């Protein structure tokens, strides 16, 4: 088997993990390995793990247990587990999962590929911080017309609740030329949608030029010819007018992924985050003024230590009155090794979950309002796969991959090509229902202006 193993992957967690899986897959292919789906028998089953919050860790552990069961049944000969969970808990995993052949962190991926292809079991040395580049050829795990490019790695934000800096290391950017070369390769292969990802896209380039270079990067990418360029993971504290203006480049979507996390100064200070209710609202207004059709996605943490009912009420009012179209909500997960671990003022889990559900109800209402405004408009639709024999599943421009729902077009699937115009006929929660129309310009859907919270009496 050495030199030509058959390998299957299970990739858990975020889009950044998806890229890491594709990079490692490319290294394996270069060394003669064959990649098959996770449902096929393989010499090696490779699991890319997540360790961001408790639920992610539990999912990763369940996948490892299931893989070990497959190994016992002879469905795979060897098991390699890598990524964030191993980087954070390698010693514990060594004791708990002796049946795993290789435990590897997030760095030294070339050595991991060598080990798999040569049937070796080296110890993970964690010699140097890894950052892939344009010379790394990736396998494709996404539909053929969409992909992700990781523009940087690591994080220097040091949010008190977050373990990412300890797992991924300090923030470091790829050179613009490297990103452009990789992007040109994907566009030549027919990719229509390019999603830029990192831990903190607003900081891109600061370590290279002592100033943010995101606007320059978007300018370079905009001339390659992608139909859609989407930027994910913008830290709202660092978004200014110049950065907002960078989204006016051709092909760049007015889609703003802004993890506000909270709005009250007391909680934000404990989180080691900036912003406030007023600053967050001002940013939303500035974005809506420049791009009336903008869509804003945000994530919030409820139940953070010290969060009172009054704090949560302000957060709920902000989410409602800013009319944020897409919201993700996390109940606080206390992560050992982070500054927030063990903070006084713990919120009972039942209270945190109740607040999460209440904020998700607000999210549902905001989304329904946005979808109602979409009804009857013409939008660009990216076809991805057949839904059934008579319809196609895909996304419109305001739907990011995996997190924003899907659109079903009542036309048989042809191929995952360029966006085409469709008319939105209705919706069922996160699923938009569309019909194909003759080519015409997509109609922007203007967001309603955020309400002002000034002048309200506090109760």
ZALUM-307304 format. One record per residue (C-alpha): residue number from 1; z, y, x. Coordinates in steps of 0.1 Angstrom, whole numbers, plus 5000, padded with zeros to 4 digits. Each point is the difference from the previous one (the first is absolute). Last residue first. Example, Ala and Ser with C-alpha at 12.3 -4.5 7.8 and 13.67 -1.06 7.14 Angstrom:
<rs>
<r resi="2" Z="5071" Y="4989" X="5137"/>
<r resi="1" Z="5007" Y="4966" X="4986"/>
</rs>
This chain:
<rs>
<r resi="459" Z="5320" Y="5502" X="4626"/>
<r resi="458" Z="4979" Y="5023" X="5022"/>
<r resi="457" Z="4982" Y="5027" X="4982"/>
<r resi="456" Z="4963" Y="5001" X="5006"/>
<r resi="455" Z="4987" Y="5033" X="5014"/>
<r resi="454" Z="4978" Y="4984" X="5026"/>
<r resi="453" Z="4988" Y="4965" X="4993"/>
<r resi="452" Z="4964" Y="5011" X="4999"/>
<r resi="451" Z="4975" Y="4976" X="4983"/>
<r resi="450" Z="4974" Y="4984" X="5022"/>
<r resi="449" Z="4965" Y="5010" X="4992"/>
<r resi="448" Z="4980" Y="4974" X="4981"/>
<r resi="447" Z="4977" Y="4980" X="5021"/>
<r resi="446" Z="4963" Y="5005" X="4998"/>
<r resi="445" Z="4979" Y="4970" X="4996"/>
<r resi="444" Z="4968" Y="5003" X="5021"/>
<r resi="443" Z="4968" Y="4990" X="4983"/>
<r resi="442" Z="4978" Y="4975" X="5020"/>
<r resi="441" Z="4965" Y="5013" X="5004"/>
<r resi="440" Z="4974" Y="4980" X="4982"/>
<r resi="439" Z="4982" Y="4967" X="5005"/>
<r resi="438" Z="4995" Y="4982" X="4967"/>
<r resi="437" Z="5032" Y="4986" X="4985"/>
<r resi="436" Z="5020" Y="4968" X="5005"/>
<r resi="435" Z="5029" Y="4995" X="4977"/>
<r resi="434" Z="5037" Y="5001" X="5010"/>
<r resi="433" Z="5034" Y="4987" X="4990"/>
<r resi="432" Z="5029" Y="5012" X="5022"/>
<r resi="431" Z="5028" Y="4975" X="5008"/>
<r resi="430" Z="5034" Y="5016" X="5009"/>
<r resi="429" Z="5013" Y="5002" X="4964"/>
<r resi="428" Z="4971" Y="4987" X="4979"/>
<r resi="427" Z="4972" Y="5026" X="5002"/>
<r resi="426" Z="4971" Y="5015" X="4982"/>
<r resi="425" Z="4963" Y="5008" X="5002"/>
<r resi="424" Z="4997" Y="5014" X="5035"/>
<r resi="423" Z="4964" Y="5006" X="5007"/>
<r resi="422" Z="4985" Y="4985" X="5032"/>
<r resi="421" Z="4981" Y="5014" X="5029"/>
<r resi="420" Z="4995" Y="4978" X="5030"/>
<r resi="419" Z="5020" Y="4996" X="5033"/>
<r resi="418" Z="4982" Y="4981" X="5028"/>
<r resi="417" Z="4997" Y="4962" X="5002"/>
<r resi="416" Z="5023" Y="4971" X="4993"/>
<r resi="415" Z="4972" Y="4979" X="4983"/>
<r resi="414" Z="4986" Y="4993" X="4965"/>
<r resi="413" Z="5028" Y="4996" X="4976"/>
<r resi="412" Z="4991" Y="4998" X="4963"/>
<r resi="411" Z="5004" Y="5033" X="4981"/>
<r resi="410" Z="5030" Y="5010" X="4978"/>
<r resi="409" Z="5018" Y="5017" X="5029"/>
<r resi="408" Z="5036" Y="4993" X="5005"/>
<r resi="407" Z="5020" Y="5026" X="5020"/>
<r resi="406" Z="5031" Y="4991" X="5021"/>
<r resi="405" Z="5036" Y="5009" X="5006"/>
<r resi="404" Z="5014" Y="5026" X="5024"/>
<r resi="403" Z="5018" Y="4980" X="5026"/>
<r resi="402" Z="4976" Y="4973" X="5011"/>
<r resi="401" Z="4973" Y="5023" X="5015"/>
<r resi="400" Z="5002" Y="5036" X="4991"/>
<r resi="399" Z="4989" Y="5010" X="4965"/>
<r resi="398" Z="4989" Y="5037" X="4997"/>
<r resi="397" Z="4965" Y="4992" X="5012"/>
<r resi="396" Z="4993" Y="4974" X="4973"/>
<r resi="395" Z="5009" Y="4963" X="5006"/>
<r resi="394" Z="4984" Y="4966" X="4997"/>
<r resi="393" Z="4996" Y="4971" X="4976"/>
<r resi="392" Z="4967" Y="4990" X="4986"/>
<r resi="391" Z="4991" Y="4986" X="4966"/>
<r resi="390" Z="4979" Y="4974" X="4982"/>
<r resi="389" Z="5006" Y="4968" X="5018"/>
<r resi="388" Z="5037" Y="5008" X="5006"/>
<r resi="387" Z="5018" Y="5026" X="5021"/>
<r resi="386" Z="4973" Y="4998" X="5027"/>
<r resi="385" Z="5009" Y="5017" X="5033"/>
<r resi="384" Z="5003" Y="5034" X="5017"/>
<r resi="383" Z="4979" Y="5027" X="4983"/>
<r resi="382" Z="5010" Y="5036" X="5011"/>
<r resi="381" Z="4997" Y="5022" X="4969"/>
<r resi="380" Z="4992" Y="5037" X="5001"/>
<r resi="379" Z="5012" Y="5018" X="4968"/>
<r resi="378" Z="4984" Y="5013" X="4969"/>
<r resi="377" Z="5025" Y="5013" X="4974"/>
<r resi="376" Z="5006" Y="4987" X="4965"/>
<r resi="375" Z="5036" Y="4989" X="5006"/>
<r resi="374" Z="5012" Y="5015" X="5033"/>
<r resi="373" Z="5024" Y="5024" X="4983"/>
<r resi="372" Z="5015" Y="4971" X="4981"/>
<r resi="371" Z="5005" Y="4982" X="5033"/>
<r resi="370" Z="5019" Y="5029" X="5014"/>
<r resi="369" Z="5024" Y="5001" X="4970"/>
<r resi="368" Z="5004" Y="4963" X="5002"/>
<r resi="367" Z="5008" Y="5003" X="5037"/>
<r resi="366" Z="5026" Y="5027" X="4994"/>
<r resi="365" Z="5017" Y="4979" X="4973"/>
<r resi="364" Z="5000" Y="4969" X="5021"/>
<r resi="363" Z="5015" Y="5019" X="5029"/>
<r resi="362" Z="5027" Y="5014" X="4978"/>
<r resi="361" Z="5008" Y="4964" X="4988"/>
<r resi="360" Z="5001" Y="4991" X="5037"/>
<r resi="359" Z="5027" Y="5027" X="5006"/>
<r resi="358" Z="5021" Y="4985" X="4972"/>
<r resi="357" Z="4995" Y="4965" X="5014"/>
<r resi="356" Z="5011" Y="5011" X="5035"/>
<r resi="355" Z="5030" Y="5018" X="4985"/>
<r resi="354" Z="5011" Y="4968" X="4983"/>
<r resi="353" Z="4995" Y="4981" X="5032"/>
<r resi="352" Z="5022" Y="5025" X="5020"/>
<r resi="351" Z="5027" Y="4998" X="4973"/>
<r resi="350" Z="5000" Y="4962" X="5001"/>
<r resi="349" Z="5001" Y="5001" X="5038"/>
<r resi="348" Z="5032" Y="5022" X="5000"/>
<r resi="347" Z="4994" Y="5032" X="5020"/>
<r resi="346" Z="5017" Y="5000" X="5034"/>
<r resi="345" Z="5018" Y="5032" X="5007"/>
<r resi="344" Z="5008" Y="4995" X="5037"/>
<r resi="343" Z="4972" Y="4992" X="5024"/>
<r resi="342" Z="5002" Y="4964" X="5013"/>
<r resi="341" Z="4964" Y="4998" X="5010"/>
<r resi="340" Z="4984" Y="5035" X="4998"/>
<r resi="339" Z="4997" Y="5002" X="5038"/>
<r resi="338" Z="4979" Y="4968" X="5001"/>
<r resi="337" Z="5011" Y="4969" X="5019"/>
<r resi="336" Z="5006" Y="4980" X="4968"/>
<r resi="335" Z="4978" Y="5010" X="4972"/>
<r resi="334" Z="5015" Y="5011" X="4967"/>
<r resi="333" Z="4973" Y="4997" X="4973"/>
<r resi="332" Z="4998" Y="5029" X="4977"/>
<r resi="331" Z="4982" Y="4992" X="4967"/>
<r resi="330" Z="4963" Y="5008" X="5007"/>
<r resi="329" Z="4976" Y="5019" X="4977"/>
<r resi="328" Z="4963" Y="5004" X="5003"/>
<r resi="327" Z="4983" Y="5029" X="4982"/>
<r resi="326" Z="4964" Y="5008" X="4991"/>
<r resi="325" Z="4989" Y="5030" X="4980"/>
<r resi="324" Z="5027" Y="5024" X="5011"/>
<r resi="323" Z="5003" Y="5024" X="4970"/>
<r resi="322" Z="5021" Y="5025" X="5020"/>
<r resi="321" Z="5021" Y="5003" X="4968"/>
<r resi="320" Z="5007" Y="4963" X="4996"/>
<r resi="319" Z="5006" Y="4990" X="5036"/>
<r resi="318" Z="5021" Y="5032" X="5005"/>
<r resi="317" Z="5020" Y="4994" X="4969"/>
<r resi="316" Z="5008" Y="4965" X="5011"/>
<r resi="315" Z="5011" Y="5012" X="5035"/>
<r resi="314" Z="5022" Y="5027" X="4985"/>
<r resi="313" Z="5016" Y="4974" X="4976"/>
<r resi="312" Z="5006" Y="4977" X="5029"/>
<r resi="311" Z="5020" Y="5026" X="5019"/>
<r resi="310" Z="5020" Y="5008" X="4968"/>
<r resi="309" Z="5008" Y="4963" X="4995"/>
<r resi="308" Z="5013" Y="5000" X="5036"/>
<r resi="307" Z="4983" Y="4987" X="5031"/>
<r resi="306" Z="5027" Y="4996" X="5027"/>
<r resi="305" Z="4985" Y="4969" X="5016"/>
<r resi="304" Z="4964" Y="4996" X="4989"/>
<r resi="303" Z="4997" Y="4986" X="4965"/>
<r resi="302" Z="4964" Y="5011" X="4995"/>
<r resi="301" Z="4973" Y="5001" X="5027"/>
<r resi="300" Z="4968" Y="5017" X="4991"/>
<r resi="299" Z="4963" Y="4995" X="5007"/>
<r resi="298" Z="4971" Y="5023" X="4995"/>
<r resi="297" Z="4964" Y="5000" X="4989"/>
<r resi="296" Z="4982" Y="5032" X="4992"/>
<r resi="295" Z="4965" Y="5003" X="4985"/>
<r resi="294" Z="4980" Y="5031" X="5007"/>
<r resi="293" Z="4974" Y="5012" X="4974"/>
<r resi="292" Z="5012" Y="5036" X="5002"/>
<r resi="291" Z="4996" Y="4999" X="5038"/>
<r resi="290" Z="5010" Y="5032" X="5016"/>
<r resi="289" Z="5024" Y="5011" X="4973"/>
<r resi="288" Z="5012" Y="4965" X="4994"/>
<r resi="287" Z="5009" Y="4995" X="5036"/>
<r resi="286" Z="5019" Y="5033" X="5002"/>
<r resi="285" Z="5018" Y="4992" X="4967"/>
<r resi="284" Z="5011" Y="4966" X="5013"/>
<r resi="283" Z="5012" Y="5017" X="5032"/>
<r resi="282" Z="5020" Y="5026" X="4981"/>
<r resi="281" Z="5016" Y="4973" X="4979"/>
<r resi="280" Z="5012" Y="4982" X="5031"/>
<r resi="279" Z="5013" Y="5032" X="5015"/>
<r resi="278" Z="5019" Y="5008" X="4968"/>
<r resi="277" Z="5015" Y="4965" X="4995"/>
<r resi="276" Z="5009" Y="4998" X="5037"/>
<r resi="275" Z="4983" Y="4990" X="5032"/>
<r resi="274" Z="5010" Y="4984" X="5032"/>
<r resi="273" Z="5012" Y="4965" X="5007"/>
<r resi="272" Z="5030" Y="4987" X="5020"/>
<r resi="271" Z="5008" Y="4978" X="4970"/>
<r resi="270" Z="5035" Y="5016" X="4998"/>
<r resi="269" Z="4983" Y="5034" X="5001"/>
<r resi="268" Z="4976" Y="4989" X="4972"/>
<r resi="267" Z="5029" Y="4989" X="4979"/>
<r resi="266" Z="5018" Y="5034" X="5002"/>
<r resi="265" Z="4968" Y="5020" X="4998"/>
<r resi="264" Z="4990" Y="4985" X="4967"/>
<r resi="263" Z="4964" Y="4989" X="4996"/>
<r resi="262" Z="4997" Y="4964" X="5009"/>
<r resi="261" Z="4977" Y="4975" X="5018"/>
<r resi="260" Z="4972" Y="5025" X="5003"/>
<r resi="259" Z="4975" Y="4973" X="5011"/>
<r resi="258" Z="4968" Y="5021" X="4998"/>
<r resi="257" Z="4967" Y="4981" X="4996"/>
<r resi="256" Z="4975" Y="5027" X="4991"/>
<r resi="255" Z="4966" Y="4990" X="4987"/>
<r resi="254" Z="4975" Y="5028" X="5001"/>
<r resi="253" Z="4975" Y="4976" X="5014"/>
<r resi="252" Z="4982" Y="5007" X="5033"/>
<r resi="251" Z="4963" Y="4993" X="4996"/>
<r resi="250" Z="4989" Y="5034" X="5012"/>
<r resi="249" Z="5029" Y="5020" X="5015"/>
<r resi="248" Z="5022" Y="5019" X="4975"/>
<r resi="247" Z="5030" Y="4978" X="5010"/>
<r resi="246" Z="5004" Y="5020" X="5032"/>
<r resi="245" Z="5010" Y="5029" X="4979"/>
<r resi="244" Z="5032" Y="4983" X="4991"/>
<r resi="243" Z="5008" Y="4997" X="5037"/>
<r resi="242" Z="4994" Y="5037" X="5006"/>
<r resi="241" Z="5021" Y="5009" X="4970"/>
<r resi="240" Z="5030" Y="4980" X="5012"/>
<r resi="239" Z="5012" Y="4964" X="4997"/>
<r resi="238" Z="5028" Y="4994" X="5025"/>
<r resi="237" Z="5029" Y="4995" X="4975"/>
<r resi="236" Z="4978" Y="4980" X="4977"/>
<r resi="235" Z="4997" Y="4970" X="5025"/>
<r resi="234" Z="4965" Y="4987" X="4993"/>
<r resi="233" Z="4997" Y="4962" X="4997"/>
<r resi="232" Z="4964" Y="4993" X="4989"/>
<r resi="231" Z="4968" Y="5019" X="5007"/>
<r resi="230" Z="4969" Y="4990" X="4980"/>
<r resi="229" Z="4964" Y="5003" X="5011"/>
<r resi="228" Z="4975" Y="4992" X="4972"/>
<r resi="227" Z="4963" Y="4998" X="5000"/>
<r resi="226" Z="4999" Y="4995" X="5038"/>
<r resi="225" Z="4971" Y="5017" X="5018"/>
<r resi="224" Z="5010" Y="5005" X="5036"/>
<r resi="223" Z="5003" Y="5038" X="4996"/>
<r resi="222" Z="5034" Y="4999" X="4984"/>
<r resi="221" Z="5016" Y="4980" X="5028"/>
<r resi="220" Z="4998" Y="5029" X="5025"/>
<r resi="219" Z="5014" Y="5026" X="4976"/>
<r resi="218" Z="5027" Y="4976" X="4988"/>
<r resi="217" Z="5011" Y="4996" X="5037"/>
<r resi="216" Z="5000" Y="5037" X="5005"/>
<r resi="215" Z="5022" Y="5005" X="4969"/>
<r resi="214" Z="5024" Y="4972" X="5011"/>
<r resi="213" Z="5004" Y="5015" X="5035"/>
<r resi="212" Z="5036" Y="5011" X="4997"/>
<r resi="211" Z="5012" Y="5020" X="5030"/>
<r resi="210" Z="5014" Y="4991" X="5035"/>
<r resi="209" Z="4965" Y="4987" X="5009"/>
<r resi="208" Z="5004" Y="4963" X="5004"/>
<r resi="207" Z="5035" Y="4994" X="4988"/>
<r resi="206" Z="4994" Y="5023" X="4970"/>
<r resi="205" Z="4967" Y="4982" X="4993"/>
<r resi="204" Z="5010" Y="4985" X="4966"/>
<r resi="203" Z="5033" Y="5015" X="4988"/>
<r resi="202" Z="4988" Y="5004" X="4964"/>
<r resi="201" Z="4989" Y="4964" X="5000"/>
<r resi="200" Z="5036" Y="4987" X="5003"/>
<r resi="199" Z="5005" Y="4962" X="5001"/>
<r resi="198" Z="4962" Y="4996" X="5003"/>
<r resi="197" Z="4970" Y="4995" X="4977"/>
<r resi="196" Z="4965" Y="5013" X="4995"/>
<r resi="195" Z="4981" Y="4984" X="4971"/>
<r resi="194" Z="4962" Y="4998" X="5004"/>
<r resi="193" Z="4979" Y="4993" X="4969"/>
<r resi="192" Z="4963" Y="4993" X="5002"/>
<r resi="191" Z="4999" Y="4972" X="5025"/>
<r resi="190" Z="4964" Y="4989" X="5005"/>
<r resi="189" Z="5001" Y="4984" X="5035"/>
<r resi="188" Z="4988" Y="5033" X="5016"/>
<r resi="187" Z="5029" Y="5017" X="4983"/>
<r resi="186" Z="5024" Y="4976" X="5016"/>
<r resi="185" Z="4986" Y="5005" X="5035"/>
<r resi="184" Z="5000" Y="5038" X="4996"/>
<r resi="183" Z="5037" Y="4998" X="4990"/>
<r resi="182" Z="5009" Y="4981" X="5032"/>
<r resi="181" Z="4982" Y="5025" X="5022"/>
<r resi="180" Z="5016" Y="5029" X="4980"/>
<r resi="179" Z="5035" Y="4985" X="5005"/>
<r resi="178" Z="4995" Y="4996" X="5038"/>
<r resi="177" Z="4985" Y="5035" X="5003"/>
<r resi="176" Z="5031" Y="5015" X="4982"/>
<r resi="175" Z="5024" Y="4985" X="5025"/>
<r resi="174" Z="5025" Y="4976" X="4985"/>
<r resi="173" Z="5034" Y="5016" X="4993"/>
<r resi="172" Z="5035" Y="4989" X="5010"/>
<r resi="171" Z="5033" Y="5003" X="4981"/>
<r resi="170" Z="5029" Y="4983" X="5016"/>
<r resi="169" Z="5008" Y="4963" X="4995"/>
<r resi="168" Z="4989" Y="4976" X="4973"/>
<r resi="167" Z="5032" Y="4982" X="4991"/>
<r resi="166" Z="5027" Y="5025" X="5009"/>
<r resi="165" Z="4978" Y="5029" X="4987"/>
<r resi="164" Z="4993" Y="4980" X="4968"/>
<r resi="163" Z="5037" Y="4994" X="4990"/>
<r resi="162" Z="5002" Y="5027" X="4974"/>
<r resi="161" Z="5029" Y="5013" X="4980"/>
<r resi="160" Z="5010" Y="5028" X="5023"/>
<r resi="159" Z="4964" Y="5013" X="5004"/>
<r resi="158" Z="4993" Y="4999" X="5037"/>
<r resi="157" Z="4968" Y="5020" X="4998"/>
<r resi="156" Z="4987" Y="4989" X="5034"/>
<r resi="155" Z="4978" Y="4972" X="4987"/>
<r resi="154" Z="4979" Y="4971" X="5014"/>
<r resi="153" Z="4963" Y="4996" X="5000"/>
<r resi="152" Z="4970" Y="5023" X="4996"/>
<r resi="151" Z="4966" Y="5002" X="4983"/>
<r resi="150" Z="5001" Y="4966" X="4984"/>
<r resi="149" Z="4966" Y="4995" X="4984"/>
<r resi="148" Z="4997" Y="4984" X="4966"/>
<r resi="147" Z="4970" Y="4984" X="4983"/>
<r resi="146" Z="4977" Y="5000" X="4969"/>
<r resi="145" Z="4965" Y="4989" X="4991"/>
<r resi="144" Z="5003" Y="4964" X="5012"/>
<r resi="143" Z="5031" Y="4992" X="4979"/>
<r resi="142" Z="5030" Y="4997" X="5023"/>
<r resi="141" Z="5010" Y="4973" X="5024"/>
<r resi="140" Z="4974" Y="5007" X="5027"/>
<r resi="139" Z="5006" Y="4988" X="5036"/>
<r resi="138" Z="5006" Y="5028" X="5025"/>
<r resi="137" Z="4982" Y="5008" X="5032"/>
<r resi="136" Z="5024" Y="5017" X="5025"/>
<r resi="135" Z="4980" Y="5023" X="5022"/>
<r resi="134" Z="5005" Y="5029" X="4976"/>
<r resi="133" Z="5037" Y="5000" X="5007"/>
<r resi="132" Z="5033" Y="4982" X="4992"/>
<r resi="131" Z="5034" Y="5014" X="5008"/>
<r resi="130" Z="5026" Y="4977" X="5014"/>
<r resi="129" Z="5032" Y="5011" X="5017"/>
<r resi="128" Z="5006" Y="4979" X="5032"/>
<r resi="127" Z="5018" Y="4970" X="5013"/>
<r resi="126" Z="5014" Y="4985" X="4968"/>
<r resi="125" Z="5006" Y="4967" X="5019"/>
<r resi="124" Z="4995" Y="4975" X="4970"/>
<r resi="123" Z="5007" Y="4966" X="5014"/>
<r resi="122" Z="4969" Y="4979" X="5007"/>
<r resi="121" Z="4991" Y="4970" X="4979"/>
<r resi="120" Z="4964" Y="4989" X="5010"/>
<r resi="119" Z="4972" Y="4985" X="4980"/>
<r resi="118" Z="4973" Y="5018" X="5020"/>
<r resi="117" Z="4985" Y="5020" X="4971"/>
<r resi="116" Z="5035" Y="5007" X="4985"/>
<r resi="115" Z="5015" Y="5011" X="5033"/>
<r resi="114" Z="4970" Y="5022" X="5010"/>
<r resi="113" Z="5001" Y="5017" X="4966"/>
<r resi="112" Z="5037" Y="5007" X="5005"/>
<r resi="111" Z="4994" Y="5014" X="5035"/>
<r resi="110" Z="4974" Y="5024" X="4986"/>
<r resi="109" Z="5025" Y="5010" X="4973"/>
<r resi="108" Z="5025" Y="5013" X="5026"/>
<r resi="107" Z="5019" Y="5021" X="4974"/>
<r resi="106" Z="5011" Y="4995" X="4963"/>
<r resi="105" Z="5024" Y="4971" X="5005"/>
<r resi="104" Z="4994" Y="4964" X="5006"/>
<r resi="103" Z="5016" Y="4967" X="4989"/>
<r resi="102" Z="4979" Y="4970" X="5010"/>
<r resi="101" Z="5003" Y="4963" X="4990"/>
<r resi="100" Z="5022" Y="5006" X="4969"/>
<r resi="99" Z="5020" Y="4968" X="4993"/>
<r resi="98" Z="5031" Y="5015" X="5015"/>
<r resi="97" Z="5003" Y="5024" X="4972"/>
<r resi="96" Z="5035" Y="5012" X="4997"/>
<r resi="95" Z="5011" Y="5003" X="5036"/>
<r resi="94" Z="4967" Y="5015" X="5012"/>
<r resi="93" Z="5000" Y="5023" X="4969"/>
<r resi="92" Z="5034" Y="5015" X="5009"/>
<r resi="91" Z="4988" Y="5007" X="5036"/>
<r resi="90" Z="4967" Y="5015" X="4988"/>
<r resi="89" Z="5015" Y="5023" X="4974"/>
<r resi="88" Z="4984" Y="5034" X="5003"/>
<r resi="87" Z="4967" Y="4992" X="5018"/>
<r resi="86" Z="4999" Y="4968" X="4981"/>
<r resi="85" Z="5001" Y="5017" X="4966"/>
<r resi="84" Z="4976" Y="5027" X="5012"/>
<r resi="83" Z="4971" Y="4977" X="5011"/>
<r resi="82" Z="4996" Y="4964" X="5009"/>
<r resi="81" Z="5004" Y="4965" X="4987"/>
<r resi="80" Z="4979" Y="4972" X="5016"/>
<r resi="79" Z="5000" Y="4965" X="4983"/>
<r resi="78" Z="4983" Y="4969" X="5013"/>
<r resi="77" Z="4984" Y="4969" X="4986"/>
<r resi="76" Z="4990" Y="5012" X="4965"/>
<r resi="75" Z="4997" Y="4981" X="4968"/>
<r resi="74" Z="5020" Y="4971" X="5015"/>
<r resi="73" Z="5026" Y="4999" X="4973"/>
<r resi="72" Z="5027" Y="5010" X="5024"/>
<r resi="71" Z="4978" Y="5030" X="5011"/>
<r resi="70" Z="4995" Y="5010" X="4964"/>
<r resi="69" Z="5038" Y="5000" X="4995"/>
<r resi="68" Z="5004" Y="5022" X="5031"/>
<r resi="67" Z="4974" Y="5023" X="4984"/>
<r resi="66" Z="5020" Y="5003" X="4968"/>
<r resi="65" Z="5032" Y="5007" X="5020"/>
<r resi="64" Z="4982" Y="5027" X="5020"/>
<r resi="63" Z="4986" Y="5015" X="4968"/>
<r resi="62" Z="5035" Y="5001" X="4985"/>
<r resi="61" Z="5013" Y="5018" X="5031"/>
<r resi="60" Z="4972" Y="5026" X="4998"/>
<r resi="59" Z="5007" Y="5007" X="4963"/>
<r resi="58" Z="5037" Y="5003" X="5007"/>
<r resi="57" Z="4993" Y="5025" X="5028"/>
<r resi="56" Z="4978" Y="5021" X="4977"/>
<r resi="55" Z="5027" Y="5000" X="4972"/>
<r resi="54" Z="5026" Y="5012" X="5025"/>
<r resi="53" Z="4980" Y="5029" X="5013"/>
<r resi="52" Z="4975" Y="5007" X="5028"/>
<r resi="51" Z="4999" Y="4965" X="5015"/>
<r resi="50" Z="4964" Y="4988" X="4996"/>
<r resi="49" Z="4984" Y="4969" X="5014"/>
<r resi="48" Z="4966" Y="4989" X="5013"/>
<r resi="47" Z="4999" Y="4962" X="4995"/>
<r resi="46" Z="4976" Y="4979" X="5021"/>
<r resi="45" Z="4992" Y="4964" X="4988"/>
<r resi="44" Z="4985" Y="4981" X="5029"/>
<r resi="43" Z="4980" Y="4968" X="5001"/>
<r resi="42" Z="4987" Y="5008" X="4965"/>
<r resi="41" Z="4998" Y="4985" X="4965"/>
<r resi="40" Z="4985" Y="5024" X="4975"/>
<r resi="39" Z="5019" Y="5023" X="4975"/>
<r resi="38" Z="5008" Y="5026" X="5026"/>
<r resi="37" Z="4963" Y="5006" X="5005"/>
<r resi="36" Z="4982" Y="4990" X="5032"/>
<r resi="35" Z="4996" Y="5016" X="5034"/>
<r resi="34" Z="4983" Y="4981" X="5028"/>
<r resi="33" Z="5013" Y="5004" X="5035"/>
<r resi="32" Z="4977" Y="5005" X="5030"/>
<r resi="31" Z="5018" Y="5025" X="5021"/>
<r resi="30" Z="4982" Y="5030" X="4985"/>
<r resi="29" Z="5010" Y="4986" X="4966"/>
<r resi="28" Z="5036" Y="5000" X="5009"/>
<r resi="27" Z="4999" Y="5036" X="5012"/>
<r resi="26" Z="4983" Y="5010" X="4967"/>
<r resi="25" Z="5027" Y="4983" X="4980"/>
<r resi="24" Z="5026" Y="5018" X="5019"/>
<r resi="23" Z="4983" Y="5033" X="4991"/>
<r resi="22" Z="4996" Y="4990" X="4964"/>
<r resi="21" Z="5036" Y="4990" X="4997"/>
<r resi="20" Z="5011" Y="5033" X="5016"/>
<r resi="19" Z="4977" Y="5019" X="4975"/>
<r resi="18" Z="5016" Y="4983" X="4970"/>
<r resi="17" Z="5034" Y="5008" X="5015"/>
<r resi="16" Z="4991" Y="5036" X="4999"/>
<r resi="15" Z="4989" Y="4995" X="4963"/>
<r resi="14" Z="5036" Y="4991" X="4992"/>
<r resi="13" Z="5020" Y="4968" X="4996"/>
<r resi="12" Z="4989" Y="4964" X="5004"/>
<r resi="11" Z="4970" Y="4984" X="5017"/>
<r resi="10" Z="4996" Y="4962" X="4997"/>
<r resi="9" Z="4974" Y="4988" X="5024"/>
<r resi="8" Z="4980" Y="4968" X="5007"/>
<r resi="7" Z="4990" Y="4987" X="5034"/>
<r resi="6" Z="4977" Y="4972" X="5011"/>
<r resi="5" Z="5004" Y="4995" X="5037"/>
<r resi="4" Z="4972" Y="5001" X="5026"/>
<r resi="3" Z="5015" Y="5006" X="5035"/>
<r resi="2" Z="5026" Y="4973" X="5000"/>
<r resi="1" Z="4993" Y="4974" X="4973"/>
</rs>
